[in-house]
Amino acid sequence: MEQPPGFVDSSFPQHVCLLQKALYGLKQAPRQWFSTFSSFLLEQGFTVSKADPSLFLFTCTSIHIYILIYVDDILLTGNNTDAIADLLLRLQLRFKVKDLGNLSQFLGVQFVFSSHGISLHQQHYAKLILQRAGLEHCKPVSSPLPTKYATSSTDASLFPDAALYRRLAGSLQYLTITRPDLTFAVNYLCQFMHKPLISHYQLLKRVLRYVKGSLDFSLLYRPSSFVLTAYCDSDWAGDPFDRRSTTGFCVFLGDNPISWSSKKQPTIARSSTEAEYRALAITSTEIIWLRRLLSEFHISPTTPTALLCDNVSALALAANPVFHARTKHIEIDYHFIREKVNSGEIKLSHISSIDQPADLFTKAHSSQRHHLLCSKLHVLATSQLDGGS
């Protein structure tokens, strides 16, 4: 601890302050810890992932070890138990770390291993959110948002406790880590953080009632192939006020969803083709990143990644090298998808709107349609797993 400006002892200017009590929560503490820990790993022969700076990889002949770091929570895995045990011993000699055994919980996400595969859920965290909202005994509903809801209210009364709205909406955002079925609804609610109305809070309570009725939902991962497949969709001019479109995409590794998003586009699209074209470009950036990440796990894609869209005109625009006059206004960075198609990294394909799983991330659906799309994303209730479906 350096002497603070204005309080430097002129007789001993190079001295430092003696701490009488440990300071917790310094802004630079996580950065210093990460620097110290990562330096140790680099000394042990690890390399930093180019796709994710919190991922460290070790490769020596046939031995592969991977470490994922989030502050002081660490995931360690590999294909050689002796090498992992040796690394743990060296870690324990250098740091005060504990081996908690096989993975069961990480950053609030619980992992359940069964004959069906690996289930990820945040049931305990979801219950805490309901308790904070005082809705632990509420009546459940079967879908997050109604198909028709008032995006504006003639009674534009502000919600009196904006801080509560922000806390609950932010908590729900973290819940989408294992609940892609909540992604669109939470994205919509988070657009009103700055000035929530009573009508927005009513929709928030609706989402919480859906959470109450789906506490036993989990994200199931089954053994599958390592082939990437992506789906993207867009709800053209879905917002009746600013007329901006919503982009939704999901990426599968084999049969398992590994990435999904629902986000409003930054500018207004003049046609459904343009909205879908932008969605293709946004999804392409995710595909490129995932291909790079997989290559670091020694799973290098040998074929173009299939990207499926339900808009034929957008597919034609992405594959056509001619720069049409009607697309001059589209930002240049969206046109990079043509380069990826020509380079063979991405292969565009058409899919029927009915079969499009990314439709879940662009709009609200009826209960039947919502649960059908959930099943496509492996968001299943425990009873469904017990039934073997």
C-alpha positions in Angstrom: 0.0 0.0 0.0 1.7 3.2 -1.2 1.4 6.4 0.9 -1.6 8.4 -0.5 -0.9 11.8 -2.1 -0.9 14.6 0.5 0.0 12.2 3.3 3.5 11.2 2.3 6.0 11.1 5.2 8.8 13.4 4.0 11.3 11.6 6.2 10.5 8.2 4.7 9.0 8.8 1.3 9.8 5.3 0.0 8.0 3.6 2.9 4.6 1.9 2.5 1.6 1.8 4.8 1.2 -1.1 7.2 -2.2 -2.7 6.8 -4.0 -3.2 10.2 -6.9 -4.9 8.4 -7.1 -6.7 5.1 -8.9 -4.7 2.4 -11.5 -6.7 0.5 -13.0 -5.7 -2.8 -10.3 -3.6 -4.4 -11.0 -2.8 -8.0 -7.7 -4.2 -9.1 -7.9 -7.4 -7.0 -9.5 -9.7 -9.6 -7.1 -8.4 -12.3 -4.1 -9.0 -10.0 -5.3 -12.5 -9.0 -6.0 -13.4 -12.7 -2.5 -12.1 -13.6 -0.9 -14.2 -10.9 -2.8 -17.4 -11.6 -2.4 -17.1 -15.4 1.3 -16.5 -15.1 1.7 -19.7 -13.1 -0.2 -21.6 -15.7 1.9 -20.2 -18.5 5.0 -21.4 -16.5 3.5 -24.9 -16.5 3.3 -25.0 -20.3 -0.3 -23.8 -20.8 -1.3 -21.4 -23.5 -4.1 -18.8 -23.5 -7.0 -19.5 -25.9 -7.2 -16.9 -28.7 -11.0 -17.3 -28.7 -11.5 -16.9 -24.9 -8.9 -15.3 -22.6 -10.2 -17.1 -19.6 -9.6 -20.5 -21.2 -6.1 -22.1 -20.8 -5.0 -25.1 -22.8 -2.2 -27.7 -22.3 -1.1 -30.1 -25.0 1.8 -32.5 -24.8 1.8 -35.5 -27.2 -1.6 -37.2 -26.5 -2.3 -35.3 -23.2 -4.8 -32.5 -23.3 -5.8 -30.5 -20.3 -8.2 -27.5 -20.2 -8.7 -24.9 -17.4 -11.5 -22.4 -17.4 -11.2 -19.5 -14.9 -13.8 -17.1 -13.5 -12.1 -15.1 -10.7 -11.6 -17.8 -8.1 -13.9 -20.4 -9.6 -12.0 -22.9 -11.7 -13.0 -25.8 -14.0 -10.3 -28.3 -14.7 -10.7 -31.2 -17.2 -8.6 -33.3 -19.5 -8.1 -36.8 -21.0 -5.3 -38.0 -18.6 -6.1 -38.5 -14.9 -2.4 -38.8 -13.9 -1.5 -35.5 -15.5 -4.5 -33.8 -13.9 -3.5 -35.1 -10.5 0.0 -33.9 -10.9 -1.2 -30.4 -11.9 -3.5 -30.3 -8.9 -0.6 -31.1 -6.6 1.4 -28.3 -8.1 -1.5 -25.9 -7.8 -2.0 -26.8 -4.2 1.7 -26.2 -3.4 1.4 -22.7 -4.9 -2.2 -21.6 -4.1 -4.8 -22.4 -1.4 -7.1 -24.4 -3.7 -9.4 -27.3 -3.0 -10.3 -30.2 -5.2 -14.1 -30.4 -5.0 -14.3 -33.6 -7.1 -16.5 -34.1 -10.2 -18.4 -31.1 -11.5 -21.8 -30.5 -9.8 -22.1 -26.8 -9.6 -20.3 -23.8 -11.3 -21.3 -20.2 -11.0 -24.8 -21.1 -9.9 -25.4 -23.6 -12.7 -26.0 -27.1 -11.5 -24.9 -30.2 -13.4 -26.7 -33.5 -13.2 -25.2 -36.6 -14.8 -27.6 -39.4 -15.8 -28.2 -42.1 -18.4 -29.9 -39.5 -20.6 -26.8 -37.2 -20.7 -25.9 -34.1 -18.8 -28.6 -31.7 -17.5 -27.9 -28.1 -16.7 -30.3 -26.2 -14.6 -30.5 -23.2 -12.2 -33.5 -24.3 -10.1 -32.1 -22.9 -6.8 -31.3 -19.6 -8.4 -34.8 -19.4 -10.0 -36.4 -20.0 -6.6 -34.4 -17.1 -5.2 -35.6 -14.8 -7.9 -39.2 -15.7 -7.1 -38.6 -15.1 -3.4 -37.1 -11.6 -4.1 -40.2 -10.8 -6.1 -42.6 -12.2 -3.5 -44.0 -14.6 -6.0 -42.9 -18.0 -4.7 -46.6 -19.0 -4.3 -47.9 -17.4 -7.5 -50.1 -19.1 -10.1 -48.0 -20.5 -12.9 -48.6 -19.9 -16.7 -47.6 -22.0 -19.7 -45.7 -19.4 -21.7 -43.4 -16.4 -20.9 -45.4 -13.7 -22.8 -48.9 -13.6 -24.3 -49.0 -13.7 -28.1 -50.7 -10.3 -27.9 -49.6 -7.9 -25.2 -49.8 -4.2 -24.8 -46.4 -2.8 -25.9 -47.7 0.6 -24.9 -50.3 1.6 -22.4 -52.7 4.5 -22.5 -52.0 4.6 -18.8 -48.3 5.3 -19.1 -47.8 5.4 -15.3 -44.2 4.8 -14.2 -43.6 1.8 -12.0 -42.9 3.2 -8.5 -40.0 0.9 -7.7 -37.7 1.0 -10.7 -34.8 -0.5 -8.7 -36.9 -3.6 -8.1 -37.7 -3.9 -11.8 -34.0 -3.7 -12.7 -33.0 -6.2 -10.1 -35.5 -8.8 -11.2 -34.9 -8.2 -14.9 -31.2 -8.5 -14.4 -31.6 -11.7 -12.4 -33.7 -13.2 -15.2 -31.0 -12.3 -17.7 -28.6 -14.6 -15.8 -31.2 -17.3 -15.8 -31.1 -17.5 -19.6 -27.7 -19.2 -19.3 -29.6 -22.5 -19.1 -33.1 -21.3 -20.2 -33.1 -20.3 -23.8 -36.9 -20.3 -23.7 -36.7 -17.1 -21.6 -34.3 -15.3 -23.9 -36.8 -13.3 -26.0 -39.0 -12.3 -23.1 -36.1 -11.2 -20.9 -34.5 -9.3 -23.9 -37.8 -7.4 -24.3 -38.1 -6.6 -20.6 -34.6 -5.3 -20.4 -35.3 -2.7 -23.0 -37.2 -0.7 -20.4 -34.7 -0.7 -17.6 -34.3 3.1 -17.7 -38.0 3.9 -17.3 -40.2 0.9 -16.6 -44.0 1.4 -16.6 -46.6 -0.5 -14.6 -47.5 -2.4 -17.8 -43.9 -3.5 -18.1 -43.9 -4.8 -14.6 -47.1 -6.7 -15.3 -45.3 -8.5 -18.1 -42.3 -9.1 -15.8 -44.6 -10.8 -13.3 -46.0 -12.9 -16.2 -42.5 -14.1 -17.0 -41.9 -14.9 -13.3 -45.1 -16.9 -13.2 -43.8 -18.9 -16.2 -40.6 -19.5 -14.3 -42.7 -20.8 -11.3 -44.4 -23.3 -13.6 -41.1 -24.5 -15.2 -38.8 -24.8 -12.2 -38.0 -28.4 -13.2 -36.9 -27.4 -16.7 -33.3 -28.2 -17.6 -31.0 -28.0 -20.6 -30.1 -31.5 -21.7 -26.9 -32.4 -23.5 -26.6 -35.9 -25.1 -23.6 -37.6 -26.7 -23.6 -36.4 -30.3 -21.4 -35.4 -33.2 -19.1 -32.3 -33.4 -20.8 -30.8 -36.5 -21.8 -27.2 -36.1 -25.2 -26.1 -37.4 -26.8 -22.7 -37.0 -30.3 -21.2 -37.4 -31.2 -17.6 -37.6 -34.4 -15.7 -37.9 -35.7 -12.1 -37.7 -39.0 -10.5 -36.8 -39.2 -7.7 -39.3 -40.3 -4.3 -37.7 -41.6 -6.2 -34.7 -41.4 -3.2 -32.4 -44.4 -0.9 -33.3 -42.7 2.2 -31.9 -39.2 2.3 -33.3 -39.9 -0.3 -36.0 -36.7 -2.0 -35.4 -36.4 -5.8 -36.0 -35.3 -8.5 -33.6 -32.6 -11.0 -34.5 -32.6 -14.4 -33.0 -30.2 -17.3 -33.6 -29.1 -20.6 -32.1 -26.1 -22.7 -32.8 -26.0 -26.5 -32.3 -23.0 -28.7 -31.8 -24.3 -32.0 -33.2 -27.8 -32.1 -31.6 -27.0 -29.9 -28.7 -27.6 -26.1 -28.5 -24.4 -24.3 -27.4 -25.1 -20.7 -28.2 -28.3 -18.5 -28.6 -29.2 -14.9 -28.7 -32.2 -12.5 -29.0 -31.3 -8.9 -29.8 -32.9 -5.9 -31.4 -31.2 -4.6 -34.5 -29.5 -1.2 -34.1 -31.1 0.3 -37.2 -34.4 0.1 -39.0 -34.6 -2.5 -41.8 -36.5 -1.4 -44.9 -37.7 -4.9 -45.8 -37.9 -8.4 -44.3 -35.1 -9.4 -46.7 -32.8 -6.8 -45.2 -33.8 -7.8 -41.6 -33.0 -11.5 -42.3 -29.8 -10.6 -44.2 -28.6 -8.7 -41.1 -29.5 -11.7 -39.0 -27.4 -13.9 -41.3 -24.4 -11.7 -40.8 -24.7 -11.5 -37.0 -25.1 -15.3 -36.8 -22.0 -15.7 -39.1 -19.8 -13.8 -36.6 -20.9 -16.3 -33.9 -20.1 -19.2 -36.2 -16.6 -17.9 -37.0 -15.9 -17.5 -33.3 -17.2 -21.0 -32.4 -15.2 -22.6 -35.3 -12.1 -21.0 -33.9 -12.9 -22.2 -30.4 -13.5 -25.7 -31.6 -10.2 -25.8 -33.4 -8.4 -25.1 -30.1 -10.1 -28.2 -28.7 -8.6 -30.1 -31.7 -12.0 -30.3 -33.3 -11.3 -28.5 -36.5 -14.4 -28.3 -38.8 -13.6 -29.9 -42.1 -16.8 -28.9 -43.9 -18.7 -25.5 -44.2 -21.0 -24.8 -41.3 -24.6 -25.0 -42.3 -26.5 -21.8 -41.6 -30.3 -22.2 -42.1 -32.7 -19.3 -42.8 -36.3 -19.2 -43.7 -36.1 -16.2 -46.1 -35.2 -17.1 -49.7 -34.5 -13.5 -50.7 -32.0 -13.0 -47.9 -30.2 -16.2 -49.0 -30.0 -15.0 -52.6 -28.7 -11.6 -51.5 -26.0 -13.2 -49.4 -24.9 -15.5 -52.2 -25.1 -13.0 -55.0 -21.8 -11.0 -55.5 -23.7 -8.2 -57.4 -24.2 -5.2 -55.2 -27.8 -4.3 -55.9 -28.9 -0.6 -55.8 -31.5 -1.5 -53.2 -28.8 -2.7 -50.7 -26.6 0.4 -50.9 -27.9 1.7 -47.6 -27.0 -1.5 -45.7 -23.8 -1.1 -43.6 -20.7 -2.5 -45.2 -19.9 -4.8 -42.2 -23.0 -6.9 -42.9 -21.8 -7.9 -46.3 -18.9 -9.9 -45.0 -21.1 -12.9 -45.0 -20.6 -13.1 -48.8 -16.8 -13.6 -48.2 -17.5 -16.4 -45.7 -19.8 -18.2 -48.1 -17.2 -17.8 -50.9 -14.4 -19.0 -48.7 -16.3 -22.2 -47.8 -16.6 -21.5 -44.1 -20.4 -21.1 -44.2 -23.0 -22.8 -46.3 -26.4 -21.2 -46.6 -29.6 -23.3 -46.7 -33.3 -22.8 -46.5 -35.6 -24.1 -43.8 -39.3 -23.8 -43.4 -40.6 -21.2 -41.0 -42.5 -24.0 -39.2 -39.3 -25.9 -38.5 -37.2 -22.9 -37.6 -36.0 -23.2 -33.9 -34.6 -19.7 -33.9 -38.2 -18.5 -34.2 -38.3 -18.8 -30.4 -35.9 -15.8 -30.0 -37.8 -13.3 -32.2 -41.4 -13.2 -30.9 -43.9 -14.5 -28.4 -45.7 -17.7 -29.2 -48.7 -19.7 -28.2 -48.1 -22.3 -25.4 -48.2 -25.2 -27.9 -45.8 -23.6 -30.3 -43.5 -22.4 -27.4 -43.2 -25.9 -25.9 -42.5 -27.4 -29.4 -39.6 -25.0 -29.9 -38.4 -25.7 -26.4 -38.2 -29.4 -27.2 -36.1 -28.6 -30.3 -33.6 -26.8 -28.0 -33.6 -29.7 -25.5 -35.2 -27.5 -22.8 -37.1 -30.4 -21.1 -38.9 -31.0 -17.8 -37.7 -33.7 -15.5 -40.9 -35.7 -16.2 -40.0 -35.7 -19.9 -36.6 -37.2 -19.1 -38.1 -39.8 -16.9 -40.4 -40.8 -19.7 -37.4 -41.2 -22.0 -38.4 -38.6 -24.5 
